[in-house]
Amino acid sequence: MAQTPVTEDQVIEALRPVEDPELHRSIVDLGMLKAVQIRDNGVVGVLVALTVPGCPLKGEITKRVSEAATELDGVESIDLEFTVMTDEERENVRKLVHGGGGAASAGSNQAHGHAEGREIPFAKNGSKTRPLLISSGKGGVGKSSVTTNLAVALAAQGYSVGVVDADIYGYSIPRMLGTDREPVVIDEMLVPPEMWGVRCISMGYFVPPGQAVIWRGPMLHKALEQFLTDVFWDEPDFLLIDMPPGTGDIALSLAQYLPRGEVFVVTTPQPAAQKVAAMSAAMAEKVNLPVRGVIENMSWFTGDDGKRYEIFGSGGGQELADEIGVPLLGKLPLVEALREGGDDGKPITAVDPESETAQAFHEIARQIAVDMKPKKVYSDALKVI
Ligand SMILES: Nc1ncnc2c1ncn2[C@@H]1O[C@H](COP(=O)(O)OP(=O)(O)OP(=O)(O)O)[C@@H](O)[C@H]1O
């Protein structure tokens, strides 16, 4: 007996759960599914509009659409064609996922130092995102490595995670995460590239390779503000900020942009590093941000003989934690695989999750996500009158 042919509506419903890999929304709801045509012999013609020409994830979209359509009884194969959205369609997508108000529209966030543009969503009461500011007193202690691996650990534990590489003079997160693809721009909304479940935006994407950032202060501040407003973060559970080293101007304005931020200080075990790191804790206090914990990096090296060597001394992390009155969340060993993974875009926490180092990152992530979860949930809707 001949099978009843599928209908266009059935194909559309079968494709509804297919998400755009970057926007994490249904391609049907986004208006990307332009046409479905039932042809002979179980062939279905499908026309999909990409948000931008040369969309880097066209291959992934093809795979998802094909799999979902051919799961339907009566569909043998699909004939998939692509087109590109018009400016108006892109504007609709941006409004749908990122809300109204374009990048240049008037905003209401004067309290945070800027009178135009969108509000910083993470500054609002009721935002579900916890901004984690990863800071250190000086460069080279492994702040970016810690930010990257902590983000990967949180994502692996099921949280949605974004990273802002605010270390604008020494941006390294895209290389460490392996997100070397540029952000896609949809109607002035930046869609951050994603790797290992972590979305990332960095000044590195806006500087030609081999060149230094020579922007003046106000432009840097503007850029950072845009990283918080014009990027489609989609309300992640955690937004990690790789802070620039030290207690400079940029660190100060970031602290103002993120009044709900929680500061975590990375240090090495030697007392000198600990004194410098204490300054960054003092800065956090000055701008009224709580320091929530200390993370000690490069704590020991395990030799071929199986013995632990404390190359950079010991005790610095604990002393700093005691001095500020916060917990020492963990100690991370000095391991070649961590450096190599950082150089190749393969964070140790993602590629070797059972290793001692990855486990240490997981334990730090767990303490932050579970033990330090805010108890009281503020609701905008509830007011005492
Ligand atoms: N635990 C570790 N074991 C081995 N190598 C490490 C470890 N932590 C960091 N590194 C390496 O040390 C170097 C500096 O680390 P990283 O860039 O993370 O530091 P940073 O504090 O962010 O520095 P900067 O502020 O200069 O960007 C990198 O090459 C990194 O791979």
The ligand as an ORCA input file, in Angstrom:
! r2SCAN-3c Opt
* xyz 0 1
  N      49.358     25.646     36.125
  C      50.077     25.873     35.034
  N      50.915     24.921     34.523
  C      51.656     25.160     33.400
  N      51.635     26.309     32.709
  C      50.837     27.288     33.157
  C      50.008     27.131     34.325
  N      49.295     28.273     34.500
  C      49.637     29.097     33.492
  N      50.567     28.518     32.694
  C      51.211     29.105     31.513
  O      51.842     30.331     31.924
  C      51.698     31.328     30.917
  C      50.991     32.549     31.506
  O      49.671     32.145     31.831
  P      48.398     33.055     31.545
  O      48.508     33.713     30.222
  O      47.226     32.251     31.881
  O      48.651     34.138     32.674
  P      48.021     35.573     32.909
  O      48.106     35.815     34.351
  O      46.716     35.665     32.273
  O      49.055     36.428     32.142
  P      48.826     37.787     31.387
  O      48.233     38.691     32.385
  O      50.211     38.147     30.960
  O      47.883     37.478     30.253
  C      50.930     30.678     29.780
  O      51.855     30.201     28.827
  C      50.231     29.498     30.442
  O      50.007     28.417     29.540
*
